[in-house]
Amino acid sequence: MTDQLTAEALYLRLGGLIADTPDLNADPTGATYRWVAQVLALIEAGKLADSTSLVYFKIASQNLQGPLRDTNASMILTVAHQALAKAELQAPAELQGAFIAAGHSFDAFAAVGKALGTATADVFIIDPYADAKLLIDYAPLAPDGVSVRVLTDAVYSKSLKPAAEHWAQQMKQPLEVRLGAPRSLHDRLILIDGKTAFVLGQSFKDLAKRAHTSLVRMPPDAGKLKIDAYEVMWSSATPL
C-alpha cells in the first residue's frame, strides 16, 4: 500500500485486532472465528504476508480444535505479528510503535527504551502519577550522560522521593524531579531533546498491566506545542 492514509488505517486496524487477540488455545467461539477472518482480510488487503504464510494461516485457522490446536494457534499469532511488523514499516513514522498489549510488560519496556534511546542530551518525562517504578524500571534506559527530568503532580507518590534520593547516590545521569500545581498535569509524555514528543497511553506505574495501551510519536507541529507548554510549566514547578 502506497497511500499514507490507507497504510495508517491498515496499521491501526490490524494493531487494534492483535491488541484484542482472543484466547486461541481455548475452544473457539464465533468471536474467535470472526477475529481470525478479520485479521486474514487485513493481511491479504495489505499484502502483508507471502503466499506460503497465508496458506499456513488459513490451514491453522481451520484447525483450532483437536490435538494440534496449540500449534495452530501459535502459527496464527506468528503470521499476524509478522504482518503487523510489516504494516508498521509502511505506516507514518509518528504512529510506529503504537500498540502495547495488556500483560506484555517486556513490550512496554522495549518501546519506552526505544524512545529514550533516541535522546542525546535531555529526557523530560511528564507523568502526574509518577512513582518509584518510573525511576527504577524506565528512566535508567536513557543513554549515559543524558539528563533526566520528571514533572509530576504535587500530590505525588510517597515512593518517588526515596527513589530519587537513591538515584542521586548511585546513577551517573543527572536527575531532577519537580512538582506541578495540583491537578495541572493531564498528559503522560516523553519529550526528547526538546524536539520530539511521545504520548504514553497510561502512567508508568500501570503500563500495560491490565489494559492495552500505546506509545505514539506526535507529529512535529503538535509535539512542539506540547514541548513548549511543558517547558513553561517546568520553569514554575517546585523541586521535589
CYANA upper distance limits for C-alpha pairs under 8 A (distance plus 0.5 A):
  1 MET  CA      6 THR  CA      7.41
  1 MET  CA      7 ALA  CA      6.56
  1 MET  CA     46 GLY  CA      6.64
  1 MET  CA     47 LYS  CA      8.42
  1 MET  CA     90 GLN  CA      8.11
  2 THR  CA      6 THR  CA      8.18
  2 THR  CA      7 ALA  CA      7.55
  2 THR  CA     90 GLN  CA      8.45
  3 ASP  CA      7 ALA  CA      6.68
  4 GLN  CA      8 GLU  CA      6.53
  4 GLN  CA     90 GLN  CA      8.46
  4 GLN  CA     91 ALA  CA      7.31
  4 GLN  CA     92 PRO  CA      7.24
  5 LEU  CA      9 ALA  CA      6.63
  6 THR  CA     10 LEU  CA      6.55
  7 ALA  CA     11 TYR  CA      6.65
  7 ALA  CA     87 ALA  CA      7.61
  7 ALA  CA     90 GLN  CA      6.52
  7 ALA  CA     91 ALA  CA      5.66
  7 ALA  CA     92 PRO  CA      8.14
  8 GLU  CA     12 LEU  CA      6.65
  8 GLU  CA     90 GLN  CA      8.44
  8 GLU  CA     91 ALA  CA      5.57
  8 GLU  CA     92 PRO  CA      6.94
  8 GLU  CA     95 LEU  CA      8.25
  9 ALA  CA     13 ARG  CA      6.49
 10 LEU  CA     14 LEU  CA      6.50
 10 LEU  CA     42 LEU  CA      7.41
 10 LEU  CA     46 GLY  CA      7.65
 10 LEU  CA     87 ALA  CA      7.57
 11 TYR  CA     15 GLY  CA      6.28
 11 TYR  CA     84 LEU  CA      7.35
 11 TYR  CA     87 ALA  CA      5.84
 11 TYR  CA     88 GLU  CA      6.61
 11 TYR  CA     91 ALA  CA      6.89
 12 LEU  CA     16 GLY  CA      6.42
 13 ARG  CA     17 LEU  CA      6.79
 14 LEU  CA     18 ILE  CA      6.73
 14 LEU  CA     39 VAL  CA      7.08
 14 LEU  CA     42 LEU  CA      7.20
 14 LEU  CA     84 LEU  CA      7.09
 15 GLY  CA     19 ALA  CA      6.51
 15 GLY  CA     84 LEU  CA      7.04
 15 GLY  CA     99 PHE  CA      6.81
 16 GLY  CA     20 ASP  CA      6.93
 16 GLY  CA     99 PHE  CA      8.10
 17 LEU  CA     21 THR  CA      6.72
 17 LEU  CA     35 TRP  CA      7.76
 17 LEU  CA     39 VAL  CA      7.54
 18 ILE  CA     80 ALA  CA      7.98
 18 ILE  CA     81 HIS  CA      8.19
 18 ILE  CA    101 ALA  CA      8.46
 19 ALA  CA     99 PHE  CA      7.46
 19 ALA  CA    100 ILE  CA      7.63
 19 ALA  CA    101 ALA  CA      5.42
 19 ALA  CA    102 ALA  CA      8.03
 19 ALA  CA    212 HIS  CA      7.03
 20 ASP  CA    101 ALA  CA      8.16
 21 THR  CA     35 TRP  CA      8.13
 22 PRO  CA     32 THR  CA      6.70
 22 PRO  CA     35 TRP  CA      8.22
 23 ASP  CA     32 THR  CA      8.43
 24 LEU  CA     28 PRO  CA      7.31
 24 LEU  CA     32 THR  CA      7.77
 24 LEU  CA     64 LEU  CA      7.89
 24 LEU  CA     70 ASP  CA      8.22
 24 LEU  CA     73 ALA  CA      5.95
 25 ASN  CA     64 LEU  CA      8.31
 25 ASN  CA     69 ARG  CA      6.99
 25 ASN  CA     70 ASP  CA      6.13
 25 ASN  CA     73 ALA  CA      6.82
 27 ASP  CA     64 LEU  CA      8.09
 27 ASP  CA     65 GLN  CA      7.26
 28 PRO  CA     32 THR  CA      6.05
 28 PRO  CA     33 TYR  CA      7.52
 28 PRO  CA     64 LEU  CA      7.13
 28 PRO  CA     65 GLN  CA      7.81
 29 THR  CA     33 TYR  CA      7.04
 30 GLY  CA     34 ARG  CA      6.69
 31 ALA  CA     35 TRP  CA      6.62
 32 THR  CA     36 VAL  CA      6.79
 33 TYR  CA     37 ALA  CA      6.60
 33 TYR  CA     61 SER  CA      8.28
 34 ARG  CA     38 GLN  CA      6.61
 35 TRP  CA     39 VAL  CA      6.70
 36 VAL  CA     40 LEU  CA      6.62
 36 VAL  CA     61 SER  CA      7.34
 37 ALA  CA     41 ALA  CA      6.59
 38 GLN  CA     42 LEU  CA      6.84
 39 VAL  CA     43 ILE  CA      6.69
 39 VAL  CA     80 ALA  CA      7.65
 40 LEU  CA     44 GLU  CA      6.62
 40 LEU  CA     57 PHE  CA      8.41
 41 ALA  CA     45 ALA  CA      6.50
 42 LEU  CA     46 GLY  CA      6.52
 43 ILE  CA     47 LYS  CA      6.33
 43 ILE  CA     48 LEU  CA      5.52
 43 ILE  CA     49 ALA  CA      7.01
 43 ILE  CA     80 ALA  CA      8.25
 43 ILE  CA     83 ALA  CA      6.95
 44 GLU  CA     48 LEU  CA      7.05
 44 GLU  CA     49 ALA  CA      7.86
 46 GLY  CA     87 ALA  CA      8.25
 48 LEU  CA     83 ALA  CA      5.46
 48 LEU  CA     84 LEU  CA      8.32
 48 LEU  CA     86 LYS  CA      6.75
 48 LEU  CA     87 ALA  CA      7.32
 49 ALA  CA     53 SER  CA      6.50
 49 ALA  CA     54 LEU  CA      6.82
 49 ALA  CA     79 VAL  CA      7.91
 49 ALA  CA     82 GLN  CA      8.25
 49 ALA  CA     83 ALA  CA      6.56
 50 ASP  CA     54 LEU  CA      6.82
 51 SER  CA     55 VAL  CA      6.75
 52 THR  CA     56 TYR  CA      6.84
 53 SER  CA     57 PHE  CA      6.56
 53 SER  CA     79 VAL  CA      7.06
 54 LEU  CA     58 LYS  CA      6.64
 54 LEU  CA     79 VAL  CA      8.41
 55 VAL  CA     59 ILE  CA      6.65
 56 TYR  CA     60 ALA  CA      6.51
 56 TYR  CA     75 MET  CA      7.75
 56 TYR  CA     76 ILE  CA      8.49
 57 PHE  CA     61 SER  CA      6.55
 57 PHE  CA     75 MET  CA      7.07
 57 PHE  CA     76 ILE  CA      5.88
 57 PHE  CA     79 VAL  CA      7.25
 58 LYS  CA     62 GLN  CA      6.88
 59 ILE  CA     63 ASN  CA      7.03
 60 ALA  CA     64 LEU  CA      7.10
 60 ALA  CA     72 ASN  CA      5.03
 60 ALA  CA     73 ALA  CA      7.40
 60 ALA  CA     75 MET  CA      7.17
 60 ALA  CA     76 ILE  CA      6.96
 61 SER  CA     72 ASN  CA      7.54
 61 SER  CA     73 ALA  CA      8.21
 61 SER  CA     76 ILE  CA      7.45
 63 ASN  CA     68 LEU  CA      7.97
 63 ASN  CA     69 ARG  CA      7.02
 63 ASN  CA     72 ASN  CA      7.28
 64 LEU  CA     68 LEU  CA      8.03
 64 LEU  CA     69 ARG  CA      5.24
 64 LEU  CA     70 ASP  CA      8.33
 64 LEU  CA     72 ASN  CA      6.90
 64 LEU  CA     73 ALA  CA      7.31
 65 GLN  CA     69 ARG  CA      5.82
 68 LEU  CA     72 ASN  CA      6.67
 69 ARG  CA     73 ALA  CA      6.49
 70 ASP  CA     74 SER  CA      6.67
 71 THR  CA     75 MET  CA      6.84
 72 ASN  CA     76 ILE  CA      6.78
 73 ALA  CA     77 LEU  CA      6.84
 74 SER  CA     78 THR  CA      6.58
 75 MET  CA     79 VAL  CA      6.76
 76 ILE  CA     80 ALA  CA      6.60
 77 LEU  CA     81 HIS  CA      6.50
 78 THR  CA     82 GLN  CA      6.66
 79 VAL  CA     83 ALA  CA      6.60
 80 ALA  CA     84 LEU  CA      6.73
 81 HIS  CA     85 ALA  CA      6.71
 82 GLN  CA     86 LYS  CA      6.90
 83 ALA  CA     87 ALA  CA      6.63
 84 LEU  CA     88 GLU  CA      6.53
 85 ALA  CA     89 LEU  CA      7.08
 86 LYS  CA     90 GLN  CA      7.21
 87 ALA  CA     91 ALA  CA      6.72
 88 GLU  CA     95 LEU  CA      8.35
 88 GLU  CA     96 GLN  CA      6.13
 88 GLU  CA     97 GLY  CA      7.88
 89 LEU  CA     96 GLN  CA      7.91
 91 ALA  CA     95 LEU  CA      7.10
 91 ALA  CA     96 GLN  CA      7.15
 92 PRO  CA     96 GLN  CA      7.35
 93 ALA  CA    217 ARG  CA      8.07
 94 GLU  CA    216 VAL  CA      6.73
 94 GLU  CA    217 ARG  CA      4.92
 94 GLU  CA    218 MET  CA      6.00
 94 GLU  CA    219 PRO  CA      6.37
 95 LEU  CA    216 VAL  CA      6.00
 95 LEU  CA    217 ARG  CA      6.70
 95 LEU  CA    218 MET  CA      8.34
 96 GLN  CA    216 VAL  CA      7.28
 96 GLN  CA    217 ARG  CA      7.90
 97 GLY  CA    111 ALA  CA      7.22
 97 GLY  CA    214 SER  CA      8.14
 97 GLY  CA    215 LEU  CA      6.81
 97 GLY  CA    216 VAL  CA      7.00
 98 ALA  CA    213 THR  CA      8.47
 98 ALA  CA    214 SER  CA      5.18
 98 ALA  CA    215 LEU  CA      5.31
 98 ALA  CA    216 VAL  CA      5.47
 99 PHE  CA    212 HIS  CA      7.92
 99 PHE  CA    213 THR  CA      6.69
 99 PHE  CA    214 SER  CA      5.19
 99 PHE  CA    215 LEU  CA      7.30
100 ILE  CA    104 HIS  CA      7.20
100 ILE  CA    107 ASP  CA      6.80
100 ILE  CA    108 ALA  CA      6.62
100 ILE  CA    208 ALA  CA      7.10
100 ILE  CA    212 HIS  CA      6.31
100 ILE  CA    213 THR  CA      5.73
100 ILE  CA    214 SER  CA      5.98
100 ILE  CA    215 LEU  CA      8.09
101 ALA  CA    107 ASP  CA      8.48
101 ALA  CA    208 ALA  CA      6.92
101 ALA  CA    211 ALA  CA      7.61
101 ALA  CA    212 HIS  CA      4.98
101 ALA  CA    213 THR  CA      6.96
102 ALA  CA    208 ALA  CA      5.14
102 ALA  CA    209 LYS  CA      6.28
102 ALA  CA    210 ARG  CA      5.82
102 ALA  CA    211 ALA  CA      5.08
102 ALA  CA    212 HIS  CA      4.87
102 ALA  CA    213 THR  CA      7.70
103 GLY  CA    208 ALA  CA      6.03
103 GLY  CA    209 LYS  CA      5.67
103 GLY  CA    210 ARG  CA      6.75
103 GLY  CA    211 ALA  CA      8.03
104 HIS  CA    108 ALA  CA      7.04
104 HIS  CA    208 ALA  CA      6.74
104 HIS  CA    209 LYS  CA      8.14
105 SER  CA    109 PHE  CA      6.69
105 SER  CA    207 LEU  CA      7.88
105 SER  CA    208 ALA  CA      6.51
105 SER  CA    209 LYS  CA      7.52
106 PHE  CA    110 ALA  CA      6.50
107 ASP  CA    111 ALA  CA      6.49
108 ALA  CA    112 VAL  CA      6.67
108 ALA  CA    207 LEU  CA      7.34
108 ALA  CA    208 ALA  CA      7.15
109 PHE  CA    113 GLY  CA      6.54
109 PHE  CA    137 ASP  CA      8.38
109 PHE  CA    138 TYR  CA      7.52
110 ALA  CA    114 LYS  CA      6.56
111 ALA  CA    115 ALA  CA      6.96
111 ALA  CA    215 LEU  CA      7.72
112 VAL  CA    116 LEU  CA      6.64
112 VAL  CA    138 TYR  CA      7.58
112 VAL  CA    141 LEU  CA      8.49
112 VAL  CA    215 LEU  CA      8.20
113 GLY  CA    117 GLY  CA      6.27
113 GLY  CA    138 TYR  CA      7.71
113 GLY  CA    141 LEU  CA      5.93
113 GLY  CA    142 ALA  CA      7.72
114 LYS  CA    118 THR  CA      7.36
115 ALA  CA    119 ALA  CA      8.23
115 ALA  CA    190 ILE  CA      8.41
115 ALA  CA    198 PHE  CA      8.23
116 LEU  CA    123 VAL  CA      7.54
116 LEU  CA    141 LEU  CA      6.89
116 LEU  CA    142 ALA  CA      5.56
116 LEU  CA    143 PRO  CA      7.92
116 LEU  CA    190 ILE  CA      8.38
116 LEU  CA    192 ILE  CA      7.75
117 GLY  CA    141 LEU  CA      7.43
117 GLY  CA    142 ALA  CA      6.19
117 GLY  CA    143 PRO  CA      6.47
118 THR  CA    192 ILE  CA      7.90
119 ALA  CA    123 VAL  CA      7.02
119 ALA  CA    142 ALA  CA      7.57
119 ALA  CA    143 PRO  CA      7.51
119 ALA  CA    146 VAL  CA      7.54
119 ALA  CA    192 ILE  CA      6.06
119 ALA  CA    193 ASP  CA      6.51
120 THR  CA    143 PRO  CA      7.89
120 THR  CA    146 VAL  CA      6.63
120 THR  CA    193 ASP  CA      7.24
121 ALA  CA    145 GLY  CA      7.78
121 ALA  CA    146 VAL  CA      5.19
121 ALA  CA    147 SER  CA      6.77
121 ALA  CA    193 ASP  CA      6.31
122 ASP  CA    146 VAL  CA      5.87
122 ASP  CA    147 SER  CA      5.41
122 ASP  CA    148 VAL  CA      6.60
122 ASP  CA    149 ARG  CA      8.20
122 ASP  CA    192 ILE  CA      6.58
122 ASP  CA    193 ASP  CA      5.25
122 ASP  CA    194 GLY  CA      7.88
123 VAL  CA    142 ALA  CA      7.85
123 VAL  CA    146 VAL  CA      7.47
123 VAL  CA    147 SER  CA      6.66
123 VAL  CA    148 VAL  CA      5.35
123 VAL  CA    149 ARG  CA      6.63
123 VAL  CA    190 ILE  CA      7.51
123 VAL  CA    191 LEU  CA      6.42
123 VAL  CA    192 ILE  CA      5.53
123 VAL  CA    193 ASP  CA      6.77
124 PHE  CA    148 VAL  CA      6.52
124 PHE  CA    149 ARG  CA      5.17
124 PHE  CA    150 VAL  CA      6.42
124 PHE  CA    151 LEU  CA      8.19
124 PHE  CA    190 ILE  CA      6.42
124 PHE  CA    191 LEU  CA      5.44
124 PHE  CA    192 ILE  CA      6.96
124 PHE  CA    193 ASP  CA      8.45
125 ILE  CA    148 VAL  CA      8.17
125 ILE  CA    149 ARG  CA      6.57
125 ILE  CA    150 VAL  CA      5.29
125 ILE  CA    151 LEU  CA      6.77
125 ILE  CA    188 ARG  CA      8.06
125 ILE  CA    189 LEU  CA      6.22
125 ILE  CA    190 ILE  CA      5.19
125 ILE  CA    191 LEU  CA      6.72
126 ILE  CA    150 VAL  CA      6.38
126 ILE  CA    151 LEU  CA      5.36
126 ILE  CA    152 THR  CA      6.63
126 ILE  CA    185 LEU  CA      8.35
126 ILE  CA    187 ASP  CA      7.31
126 ILE  CA    188 ARG  CA      5.81
126 ILE  CA    189 LEU  CA      5.51
126 ILE  CA    190 ILE  CA      7.04
127 ASP  CA    150 VAL  CA      8.02
127 ASP  CA    151 LEU  CA      6.91
127 ASP  CA    152 THR  CA      5.73
127 ASP  CA    153 ASP  CA      8.09
127 ASP  CA    185 LEU  CA      7.97
127 ASP  CA    187 ASP  CA      7.14
127 ASP  CA    188 ARG  CA      5.23
127 ASP  CA    189 LEU  CA      7.27
127 ASP  CA    203 SER  CA      6.63
127 ASP  CA    204 PHE  CA      8.01
128 PRO  CA    151 LEU  CA      7.82
128 PRO  CA    152 THR  CA      4.84
128 PRO  CA    153 ASP  CA      5.07
128 PRO  CA    156 TYR  CA      8.02
128 PRO  CA    183 ARG  CA      8.37
128 PRO  CA    185 LEU  CA      6.19
128 PRO  CA    186 HIS  CA      7.48
128 PRO  CA    187 ASP  CA      7.99
128 PRO  CA    188 ARG  CA      7.76
128 PRO  CA    203 SER  CA      8.19
129 TYR  CA    152 THR  CA      6.98
129 TYR  CA    153 ASP  CA      7.20
129 TYR  CA    156 TYR  CA      7.03
129 TYR  CA    157 SER  CA      7.42
129 TYR  CA    203 SER  CA      6.78
129 TYR  CA    204 PHE  CA      8.38
129 TYR  CA    205 LYS  CA      7.96
130 ALA  CA    134 LEU  CA      6.77
130 ALA  CA    152 THR  CA      6.55
130 ALA  CA    153 ASP  CA      8.49
130 ALA  CA    156 TYR  CA      7.46
130 ALA  CA    157 SER  CA      7.18
130 ALA  CA    160 LEU  CA      7.59
130 ALA  CA    203 SER  CA      7.46
130 ALA  CA    204 PHE  CA      7.16
130 ALA  CA    205 LYS  CA      7.24
131 ASP  CA    135 LEU  CA      7.99
131 ASP  CA    156 TYR  CA      7.90
131 ASP  CA    157 SER  CA      5.75
131 ASP  CA    158 LYS  CA      7.97
131 ASP  CA    159 SER  CA      6.22
131 ASP  CA    160 LEU  CA      5.15
131 ASP  CA    204 PHE  CA      8.47
131 ASP  CA    205 LYS  CA      7.05
132 ALA  CA    136 ILE  CA      6.53
132 ALA  CA    157 SER  CA      8.42
132 ALA  CA    159 SER  CA      5.73
132 ALA  CA    160 LEU  CA      5.16
132 ALA  CA    161 LYS  CA      8.39
132 ALA  CA    162 PRO  CA      8.48
132 ALA  CA    163 ALA  CA      5.94
132 ALA  CA    164 ALA  CA      8.35
133 LYS  CA    137 ASP  CA      6.05
133 LYS  CA    138 TYR  CA      7.81
133 LYS  CA    204 PHE  CA      7.52
133 LYS  CA    205 LYS  CA      6.36
134 LEU  CA    138 TYR  CA      5.76
134 LEU  CA    139 ALA  CA      6.56
134 LEU  CA    204 PHE  CA      6.29
134 LEU  CA    205 LYS  CA      7.24
135 LEU  CA    139 ALA  CA      5.50
135 LEU  CA    140 PRO  CA      7.31
135 LEU  CA    160 LEU  CA      8.44
135 LEU  CA    163 ALA  CA      7.21
135 LEU  CA    164 ALA  CA      7.70
135 LEU  CA    167 TRP  CA      8.23
136 ILE  CA    140 PRO  CA      7.46
136 ILE  CA    163 ALA  CA      7.96
137 ASP  CA    141 LEU  CA      8.38
139 ALA  CA    148 VAL  CA      7.75
142 ALA  CA    146 VAL  CA      7.01
142 ALA  CA    148 VAL  CA      8.21
144 ASP  CA    172 LYS  CA      7.54
144 ASP  CA    173 GLN  CA      6.68
145 GLY  CA    172 LYS  CA      7.50
145 GLY  CA    173 GLN  CA      5.89
145 GLY  CA    174 PRO  CA      8.11
146 VAL  CA    173 GLN  CA      6.46
146 VAL  CA    174 PRO  CA      7.78
147 SER  CA    173 GLN  CA      6.05
147 SER  CA    174 PRO  CA      5.28
147 SER  CA    175 LEU  CA      6.58
148 VAL  CA    173 GLN  CA      7.40
148 VAL  CA    174 PRO  CA      6.58
148 VAL  CA    175 LEU  CA      5.33
148 VAL  CA    176 GLU  CA      7.03
149 ARG  CA    175 LEU  CA      6.27
149 ARG  CA    176 GLU  CA      5.42
149 ARG  CA    177 VAL  CA      6.31
149 ARG  CA    178 ARG  CA      8.40
150 VAL  CA    175 LEU  CA      8.39
150 VAL  CA    176 GLU  CA      6.87
150 VAL  CA    177 VAL  CA      5.19
150 VAL  CA    178 ARG  CA      6.82
151 LEU  CA    177 VAL  CA      6.46
151 LEU  CA    178 ARG  CA      5.55
151 LEU  CA    179 LEU  CA      6.29
151 LEU  CA    180 GLY  CA      7.09
151 LEU  CA    234 TRP  CA      7.45
151 LEU  CA    237 ALA  CA      8.47
152 THR  CA    156 TYR  CA      7.19
152 THR  CA    177 VAL  CA      8.14
152 THR  CA    178 ARG  CA      7.00
152 THR  CA    179 LEU  CA      5.65
152 THR  CA    180 GLY  CA      6.51
152 THR  CA    185 LEU  CA      7.81
153 ASP  CA    179 LEU  CA      5.85
153 ASP  CA    180 GLY  CA      5.68
153 ASP  CA    181 ALA  CA      7.02
153 ASP  CA    182 PRO  CA      6.23
153 ASP  CA    183 ARG  CA      7.01
153 ASP  CA    184 SER  CA      7.80
153 ASP  CA    185 LEU  CA      7.06
154 ALA  CA    179 LEU  CA      5.31
154 ALA  CA    180 GLY  CA      6.04
154 ALA  CA    181 ALA  CA      6.25
154 ALA  CA    182 PRO  CA      5.62
154 ALA  CA    183 ARG  CA      8.37
155 VAL  CA    182 PRO  CA      6.99
156 TYR  CA    160 LEU  CA      7.77
156 TYR  CA    179 LEU  CA      8.33
157 SER  CA    161 LYS  CA      8.50
158 LYS  CA    162 PRO  CA      8.43
159 SER  CA    163 ALA  CA      6.88
160 LEU  CA    164 ALA  CA      6.68
161 LYS  CA    165 GLU  CA      6.76
161 LYS  CA    240 LEU  CA      7.64
162 PRO  CA    166 HIS  CA      6.71
163 ALA  CA    167 TRP  CA      6.65
164 ALA  CA    168 ALA  CA      6.82
164 ALA  CA    175 LEU  CA      8.18
164 ALA  CA    177 VAL  CA      8.22
165 GLU  CA    169 GLN  CA      7.08
166 HIS  CA    170 GLN  CA      6.85
167 TRP  CA    171 MET  CA      5.73
167 TRP  CA    175 LEU  CA      8.15
168 ALA  CA    174 PRO  CA      8.13
168 ALA  CA    175 LEU  CA      7.64
176 GLU  CA    239 PRO  CA      8.10
177 VAL  CA    239 PRO  CA      6.59
177 VAL  CA    240 LEU  CA      6.07
178 ARG  CA    234 TRP  CA      7.74
178 ARG  CA    237 ALA  CA      6.21
178 ARG  CA    238 THR  CA      5.72
178 ARG  CA    239 PRO  CA      4.75
178 ARG  CA    240 LEU  CA      5.62
179 LEU  CA    237 ALA  CA      5.88
179 LEU  CA    238 THR  CA      5.51
179 LEU  CA    239 PRO  CA      6.68
179 LEU  CA    240 LEU  CA      6.73
180 GLY  CA    184 SER  CA      7.02
180 GLY  CA    185 LEU  CA      7.60
180 GLY  CA    233 MET  CA      7.50
180 GLY  CA    234 TRP  CA      7.91
180 GLY  CA    236 SER  CA      8.30
180 GLY  CA    237 ALA  CA      5.40
180 GLY  CA    238 THR  CA      7.12
181 ALA  CA    185 LEU  CA      8.35
181 ALA  CA    237 ALA  CA      7.67
187 ASP  CA    199 VAL  CA      8.09
187 ASP  CA    200 LEU  CA      8.46
188 ARG  CA    199 VAL  CA      6.59
188 ARG  CA    200 LEU  CA      5.75
188 ARG  CA    201 GLY  CA      7.45
188 ARG  CA    202 GLN  CA      7.29
188 ARG  CA    203 SER  CA      6.71
189 LEU  CA    197 ALA  CA      7.31
189 LEU  CA    198 PHE  CA      6.10
189 LEU  CA    199 VAL  CA      5.26
189 LEU  CA    200 LEU  CA      6.20
190 ILE  CA    197 ALA  CA      6.37
190 ILE  CA    198 PHE  CA      5.53
190 ILE  CA    199 VAL  CA      7.08
190 ILE  CA    200 LEU  CA      7.98
191 LEU  CA    195 LYS  CA      7.74
191 LEU  CA    196 THR  CA      6.20
191 LEU  CA    197 ALA  CA      5.04
191 LEU  CA    198 PHE  CA      6.79
191 LEU  CA    227 ILE  CA      7.28
192 ILE  CA    196 THR  CA      5.55
192 ILE  CA    197 ALA  CA      6.84
194 GLY  CA    227 ILE  CA      6.90
195 LYS  CA    220 PRO  CA      8.37
195 LYS  CA    223 GLY  CA      8.14
195 LYS  CA    224 LYS  CA      7.27
195 LYS  CA    227 ILE  CA      8.01
196 THR  CA    217 ARG  CA      7.95
196 THR  CA    218 MET  CA      7.99
196 THR  CA    220 PRO  CA      7.45
196 THR  CA    223 GLY  CA      6.78
196 THR  CA    224 LYS  CA      7.94
197 ALA  CA    217 ARG  CA      6.40
197 ALA  CA    218 MET  CA      6.13
197 ALA  CA    220 PRO  CA      8.37
197 ALA  CA    223 GLY  CA      5.47
197 ALA  CA    224 LYS  CA      7.99
197 ALA  CA    226 LYS  CA      7.90
197 ALA  CA    227 ILE  CA      7.51
198 PHE  CA    215 LEU  CA      6.96
198 PHE  CA    216 VAL  CA      5.86
198 PHE  CA    217 ARG  CA      4.75
198 PHE  CA    218 MET  CA      6.26
198 PHE  CA    223 GLY  CA      8.31
199 VAL  CA    214 SER  CA      8.34
199 VAL  CA    215 LEU  CA      6.16
199 VAL  CA    216 VAL  CA      5.78
199 VAL  CA    217 ARG  CA      6.84
199 VAL  CA    218 MET  CA      7.37
200 LEU  CA    213 THR  CA      8.13
200 LEU  CA    214 SER  CA      6.43
200 LEU  CA    215 LEU  CA      5.16
200 LEU  CA    216 VAL  CA      7.22
201 GLY  CA    213 THR  CA      5.68
201 GLY  CA    214 SER  CA      5.59
201 GLY  CA    215 LEU  CA      6.88
202 GLN  CA    206 ASP  CA      6.97
202 GLN  CA    207 LEU  CA      6.19
202 GLN  CA    208 ALA  CA      8.25
202 GLN  CA    213 THR  CA      7.00
202 GLN  CA    214 SER  CA      8.33
203 SER  CA    207 LEU  CA      6.52
206 ASP  CA    210 ARG  CA      8.21
207 LEU  CA    213 THR  CA      7.91
208 ALA  CA    212 HIS  CA      6.26
208 ALA  CA    213 THR  CA      6.59
218 MET  CA    222 ALA  CA      6.87
218 MET  CA    223 GLY  CA      5.81
219 PRO  CA    223 GLY  CA      6.40
220 PRO  CA    224 LYS  CA      6.57
221 ASP  CA    225 LEU  CA      7.15
222 ALA  CA    226 LYS  CA      7.09
223 GLY  CA    227 ILE  CA      6.67
224 LYS  CA    228 ASP  CA      6.52
225 LEU  CA    229 ALA  CA      6.63
226 LYS  CA    230 TYR  CA      6.66
227 ILE  CA    231 GLU  CA      6.60
228 ASP  CA    232 VAL  CA      6.99
229 ALA  CA    233 MET  CA      7.02
230 TYR  CA    234 TRP  CA      6.43
231 GLU  CA    235 SER  CA      6.75
232 VAL  CA    236 SER  CA      7.33
233 MET  CA    237 ALA  CA      6.60
